[in-house]
Amino acid sequence: MVEQVRADPRVDAERVVLWFFSGGGLFAADWLRSAPPWLRGIALAYPLLLPFPGWEVDTRFLPVEALASGGDVPLVLARAGQDPRSWPASTRSSRRRPRRAGRCG
């Protein structure tokens, strides 16, 4: 789908930001791990950064580990409200400043 959007003549294919929210945050991992040169940033809005306990998820879909891989794509993390105690600790603890915060490329 990203390639279809980039192919649209109304889109600057060399300046794209991807936006992931909620449970879709797990899909950000590949992009965080190895961002193509046209990817100018990733926005994560109230993302799930680790799966809920009991979820069987391929290790490919772990944004927390991807962040540690040292990619350099600019990252915006947005949160709202307070997380229920039943949510994974990684989601509740996302209020801690990510290591790459503040770098705007």
Secondary structure, 3 states (H helix, E strand, C coil): CHHHHHHCCCCCCCCEEEEEEHHHHHHHHHHHHCCCCCEEEEEEECCCCCCCCCCCCCHHHCHHHHHHCCCCCCEEEECCCCCCCCCCHHHHHHHCCCCCCCCCC
